[in-house]
Amino acid sequence: MINISMRAIEFITERKRKRKKSRRAYGGYFYPGFGYGDNSSGEGGGDGGGGGESMYESAINDLVKELPSLAKHSYNNMDKLLKKVAAKHKISDRALERLFTNKFKKSPRSWFDGRLDEDNDMDLQGEVDKFAQWTAKQLNLGEVPNIELSMDTEEAQGNHHTGGHVPGEDNIWVYAKNRNLVDILRTVFHELVHVRQHEIGMIKPGDSYPGSPIEAMADMLAGKYIKIYGEKNNHIFQ
């Protein structure tokens, strides 16, 4: 019994010793939920203290320095910069974004709002209009409605949707803020399917509810045709 107790004490002591050593290897600096590479050698840590805070400060400083100097202010370019700086400092881009947010109390994306190039929305509108014309041919639409891109988050949240169309009207509303182009185009296709359904008399009052046959058809066709379009337009996958 004495031998077993002694071995148990030795085991617990050894575990505590190993844990303490592991903490020192990371410089005693830790953000819950952040992923970063093993820095036990102390490389990239600044003053030879095993990494630590200076490594993360350096990553944030690099991001702050380069954000305003992007050749073109767009969310796509911002995401590429996040990945580049994160890779340089051997952390994930998500971790870098959280570090930035913790320090400045706003995310890089929030910081970027209002700094987008003036022609950014025009480029997005052009992509959407081009896709709408292509979709019209696939669906044999009689007329192509106007696609209104909205940045109104309150409207999207209040109505619980990212797209909307009133049968018979020549206008489609699509929420576009902070969304990838492929997701915006998928919503456009979904709504244009409803336009075609209305043209051929498929939609009756009360038919449009979550999971209804006409909604299921629009979801299925949008998922299928966005992949077909993306084969020759892979830039939509940002």
N, C-alpha and C positions, 0 to 999 in steps of 0.2 A: 504493500500500500504506500509506503514511504517513497519507493522508487517511482511509482506512477505519479505521485504528487509532484515530486521533484522534476520529472520530465514535462509535466503540464506547465509548471512555472517557467521552465526553460523555453518552452514553445511560445508562451505568451510574451516573454521578454524579448525573444528573437523577432517576433512579429512587430512589436513596438519599435524595435531598433530599425528594422527595414522600412517601416512607414516614415519614421523621422528622416531617414536618409533620402527617401524618395522626395519628400517635401523640399529638402535642401537642393536637390537636383534641379528643381524648377524655380529656384530663386525665391521660394516662399511667397510667390505672387500668383494669385489664382482668381479667375472670373468664372463663376458657376455657369456651366453650359457652353463655354467657349471651347472650340477645338483648336489646338495648335500642336505643332510638332515637338518632338523630344529635344529639349535644349540642355540636356544634362552635361554636355561638354562645355557649356558657357559661351559658345560661339554666337555672335550676333546680339550679345546682350549688353554691349556698351562698356561698362567699367570692370568686366571680369568677375562680377559677383554672381555669375550663373544665370544671366538673362534678367528676368524680372521686369519691372515697370518700364525701364528705359526702352526695352524692345518694342513695347506696345505704343509708347509715346512717339517713337520714331516712325512707326507705321501710320499713326494718325497724322503726324506732321507732314509726311510724304503725300498723304491724300489731300490734306488741306492746301498744300502747295500746288498740286497739279489740277485740282478741281476747276479753279477759275480759268486755267490756261488751256482747256480743251479746245481743239480746233473748231468743234461745233458743239454747242450746248444741246444735248439730247439725252434722254434717259438711256438709250442704247449705249452711247459713248460713256456715260457715267458708270454703267454696269461693267463695261470692259475695263475701265480704269480701276474700279474696286477689285476686280479679279487680278489685275496686274500687280497692284500694290500689295494685295494680300499674299500672292505667290512669292513676291520678293522677300516678305518678312515671315514666310512659312506659317501663316495662319489662314483660316478660311475667310472668304469674302463676307460671309454672314457674321463672323466674329469681328471683323474690321468694322462692319456697319454698326454693330452694337457698341463697340468701343467709341466710335464717333458720336453715337447718340447719347451715350452715358456722359461724355465730356461736354457736349454742346447743347444737350437737352432737345435736340432735333435730329432726325435722320438725314443722311446725305440727300435722299429724295426730297425731303421737305425743304432742305436748304436750296435745292435746285429749282424748286417751284418759283416762277417769276423770272428765271434766268434763261429759260429755253429760247432758242433762236426764234425770231419772229416768223420765219418761214417753216418752222417745224410742223405747226398745225396744217399749213397748206400742203406740205408733203404728205402728211397723214390723210388729209382729205383726198388728195390725188390718188393715193393707194386704194382708198375705199371706193372711190368712183370707178376706178379701173376694174376693181374686183366686182362691183355691182353690174357693170356692163357684161363681164364674163359670165356671171351668174345668170343674168337675164337670158343669155343664149342657152345655157344648160336647162333652164326651166321653161323656155319658150314663153317668157312674159310678154304680155301685150304692151305694157308701159313700165318704165323703170322709175320708181319713186325717188324723190330727193332724199339723200341720207344726211340727217342732221347729227353731227357729232357733238356730244354734250360733255362738259367737265363738271356738271352739277351733281356733286356727291349726295347732297340732301335729297334730291329728287330720286336718285337711284335707291338710296336707303329707304326713303319713305314709301316708294312703290314696289320695293323688293324685286327689282328687275334691272337688267342691263340693256334691254331693248324693248321697243314697243311700236305697235302699228295699229291704227284704227282702220278697219276694212272700208275701202272706198276712198280713203284719203291718199294723196300722193306724197306722203311724207313718212319717213321712218326715223324714230328716235333711237340713238345708240350711245350708251355711256362709254367714254373712251379714256377717262383719266386713270393714269397708273396701270394701264392694261397693255399686254403685249399685242402686237399687230395681229398675230394669228387668232387671238381670242376675240378681238374686235371684228375681224372678218367672219369668224364663225357665227357671231351674233347677227351680222348683216345677212348672211346666207339664211339663217333660221327665219328671220323676219321676211325675207323675200319669198321663202317657201309659203308663208302665210298669205302673201300677196297672190301667189299663183293659186293657192287653195280657194281664195275668195273669188278669183276670176272664173274658176270652173264650178263654183257653187258647192264646195265641200264644207264651208263653214256656216254653221247655223248658230243662233243665239244660245249661249251657255256651253258651247262646244270647247271653249278655250279655258282649261283648268290644268293644273300640274298633273302630268301623266296621262292626259286625254289623248285619243288617237291622233288628232291633228298636231299636238305638241310632240308626241313621240315620233311622228313622221318628220317633222321639222328638225328635231335633234338628230335623227338617224342620217338624214340627207346632208345636214350641215357637217357632221363628223366625217362622212364619206368624201364629200366634194372638196373640203378644205385640204384633205390629203392629196387629192388629184391636182388641185391648183398649186399646192406647195411643191410638187415634184419639179415644176418649171419655174417656180418663184420662191426658192428656198430662203430668200431674205426675210420672208414674213415670220420665220422662226427666230425670234430675237433672243 
